[in-house]
């Protein structure tokens, strides 16, 4: 072979050698990079899965959070939701959950309606596989919520300010709740649980603020009903702490609402501010426990109400400076018919250190100012009145079968007694009067009368502190079987002595007028107590004076100052 040819071949081979030798190095480099990328991605995926499956929260990027926030606010039509942190959690049970923190609800211009500290949502796996984020359960831990109640009784959340147009009735609020839970993201939701809630209620009508602390809430949805229960301690700006449990059931077919409330150690005055039908409790300075059940129609109107109240030891105190009328306990069971504006009391009982009383009856809400009554018109059957105390009447007594017609006004506090009827075997008494509480104390004016009554019964029902001089003189010096055409009255004002008026006729009586003289017998006449002076007029009477003979006392007048 020619040497030149050999040289060319050698050069060609020599040139090809390095190129062929370089190819394996390039492949090794590509394989190494691909392997590293795969390992890195796998490590990231496994790390992500490990974090999720271990129950640790994986933060959701702010970009995604902002898009979710914008979508929610776009659907609400205003900037009402501000999201804090978001994280995704998949527990060992494989159920995905979303955790939201520091959520603010409300218009930014008006301030937050509510601040939710931590909201956890359990996602529906079935919906998730379909590409939908849908919650089947919500768990809320910690929240601060402000609710305002308008003068009309409707409710508005904090961001509504004093705008009445933003206020809604209970059914309207539940309509809104149902609409929210009917949305795609929450249509699978069946349970909402919340704890650590601080709820402030600002009442425009009374100017009062109540705060429920450490409240817990459970809401459940079924095919035909939504139920909600709430339990909390309640502060009213004083040292009093009450316990409250509320339950609300919404019929999804009729849109009717059943509402129940149970309270323990709640001030009666606070209960009085919650509903017009209970406003009569506002004159009591006492705590109470009890329960109330109400039905509300789809139009937001009350259709029925029933309740039982156990009132602790306290006092009737319409005004702060009025001397209290104390009692040991009281109890009532009542129902309310809104169509007739009528309260029926199937039980009404009061116990004090001086005695006890039981009654049944009814009263009508009257002189309405909107839904709030200015007065109550009532008729009551008083089953028993028992006195077994000391210092008011001379001895214990009991009356039964009394009937009373009365009107109660709350401002100013006034009790107008149209008639109090006492029909006993031994007496028939009718009374009327007026009792008011004013800045300077109690004002009492009561009148009573009887066609005929035994004299000892008059003294039994005559208070010891009313005209005690006249009362003592009659008890000691007049012995008459029966008094006729009896009329009596008492006038009293706090800080002054009671003033009494009295008139009656008598016959076949015995009157002692002088210690050294025998008593008058066969006495007949009339007597009056007026302007703090008792006067006895004799139409008939005789005195057996012994040897001088019998003296005729007809026309005699006896007068005793009642001071």
C-alpha positions, 0 to 999 in steps of 0.5 A: 500500500502506498505510504501516502494512502496509509498516512491519510487513513491513519489521519482519518482514524486519528481524527475520528477517534476523539469524536467517538470518545466524547459521546459517552461523556455527553450522555453521562452528563445528561443522565446525571442532570436528569437524575438530579432533577428527578431526585430533587422533584421527588424529594420535594414531592415526598417532603410535601406529602410527608408534611401533609400526611404528618398533619403539619400545615403547608402554607398556601402561597399569598398569590393563591390566597389573594385570588381566593379573597378577591373571588369571595369579595366579588361574589359578596359585592363588596370588600367584606372579607380579609384573609390572613394566613392559609394552609393545607393539611392532610391528616393521617386519616387522609382527609384534606383540611384548610386552615384560615387564620386572622380572618376579618369580616366587614367593610374596611371603612366601617371596621371589622364586624368580626375577627375570626382567629382560626377557622378550619374547614374539612374538605369533601374528598368526593368533591375534591376529586371532581375539582371542587373545593367544598367544605363538609365541616367547619371548626372555629376557634376564637372569634370577636363579633359585634352585633347591634340591635336597633330600636325596632328589635332587628339586628345588624352586624358591627359594620352596619353602624346605626343604619336601620336599613342594614338591620335584619330580623331573625328569619332574614338572618337565617335566610342569609345563612341558608343562602351562604350554605347553599353556595357551591363551596358550602353546599356539602357542609353539615356541621359548624362548631365554634368555641372561644367566641366573644360576642358583644351585643349593643342595644340601641333602645336601652343604650346597654351593652352585653358581652358573651365570653367563652361562648361555644356554638354548634350548627347542624344542617339536615335536609329539612332543618337548620339547628343552632345552639349557643352556650355562654357566660354573659356580662352586663357591665356589672359584677353579675355573671349570668349563664345563657343557652340559646337554641334556634331551629329553622324549618327549611320548608316553611321558613318558620323559626323555633327559638329557645332560651334558658338563663341562670342568674340573669338580672330581671331588668336585663330580661325585660329589655329583650322582648316587649312581652317581658318588659314588666320584669324591668321593675324587679331588682332580682336575678332569675332563672328560667326558660322561654320558648318562642315561634317566629313566622317566615315574615319575622313576626312572633306567633307564640311564646311560653315561659317559666321563670323562677325569681330569686330573692330581691325587691320591687324597685321601680326607681333607684331611690324608692324604698324596695318592697322585698320578697324571698322568691317568686315564680310564674308560668305564662303563655303569650298570644301575639294576635290578641296581645294577651299574656295568660298566667297559669301560675303566679306565686310570691313568697316574702318574710311576711307571707305568700300569695298565689294567683292566676289570670291574664293581662293585655299589652296596652298603650303600645308605642310600636311593639312596646307597651306603656301599660298592662291591663289585667284580671287576676284570681288570687287563690290565697293570701296568707300573712304570718309575719310580724309588725304589720297586722296584729295576728296571722290571717288567710284570705282566699277567692279574691279577684282583682282588676288592675292596670300597670303602667311602667313609666312612671310606675303606677298600679291602678286597682280598679277593683279588689273583691273579697267575697268571704262567708263572714265579709264582702269587701270591695277596694280600689286604689292607686300606687305610684313610685315617684322621685320622692318615694311611694305614694299610696291611696287605697279605699275600701268598703263593706256593707257589713262586717264583724268589728273584730275583722276590721281590727284584724285587717287594720295595719298596726302602723295606720292611726294606731291611737284610734285603732287602740281606742276602738279595740279597747272601748268599742264592742259591737257585733257588726259594723254597717256601711263601712268605708275606709281609706289610707293615704301614704307618702314615703317619709310621712305618717300614714293618714287614714279615713274611716266611717261606719254605723253600728248598733247593739254595741257597748262603749266604754267612755270613762274608767270610773263609769259603767259602759254604754249599752244598747249603743247605736250610732256612727263613727268617723275618722277624719283629719286625724280625729276620731269622733263617735256620734251616739243615736241611742245608748244608756248608762246604768249609773246605779242608784241615780238610775239609767242615763240616756246617752242619745245625742252624745259625741265622743272625740279622740285626737288621732295623734 
